[in-house]
Amino acid sequence: MSDENPICSAKGCRTAAVWVLAWNNPKLHTPERRKTWLACEEHREHLSQFLGVRGFLKDVVTLDAWERERRDSAADG
């Protein structure tokens, strides 16, 4: 995440993001590809359900864990 203060992806929400929802549309993306939406506490469940009903949701992790994993992967690469 390149933003210093990432915000929730829910329409109209300007609250700080706490969660990363990793998803993939199998009709458009290769299986290993992950797109992301960010969510605040209030919108995590709603956004997860939206993606889940479509079969797109792959993972939900905290923003801190997501950023830590990205840093660790970059350091190993």
N, C-alpha and C positions, 0 to 999 in steps of 0.2 A: 504494500500500500504506500503510495507516494505522498498522499496528503498528510500533513502534520496533525490535523484534527479531522479524521474521517467521520462522516456523518451517515446516518441511517439511509438506506436506499428506498424506504417506503415513501410513496408519493406525498410531498408536502412536509415531510418530517425533517427537522433540522437538529435533531438530538444526536449526541455523540454515539458513534457505533461502538458496540461491545462484542458483537458476534460477527463471524464470517460464515456465510452460507455458500458452500462450494457446490456448483451444479454443472450440468452438461446436458445439452440436447443431443441425443444420439443420432438424430436425423441430420444434424449440422456439424457436430464435433467428433473428433477421434475419441476413443474411449478414455485415454489418459488426460485429455484436455479438461481444465477446470476454469469455468467462469466464476465470478464471485459477486454476491450481493452482500452489503453490510447491513446489520440490523442493530437497533437499540433493544433494550429489554422488552419494551412494550410491543414491538413489531416482530420479534424473532419468530414467535409461533405462527403468526399470520403469513409471513413470507415463506416460512418452512412448509406450511400446508399448501400454499400456492404452487411451489415447486414440486412438492411431494406428490400431489394429485396428478401431476403431469409426468411423473416418473423421472424428473430431472435432478432432484436433490441427491447429492452424493455424500455430503458431510456438513456438520455444523460444529464449529470450534470457536473458542474465544479469539478475539482479535489479537490479544497478546500471544497466544499459542501459535496462531497463523504466522504472525510476523517473526516469532522466534524460529519457527520451522524454515521459513524463507531465508533468514539470515544464516542458519546452520547449513542449509543446502548450498547456498552461495559460497560459504567458506570451504565446504567440502569439494566443490566443483572446480 
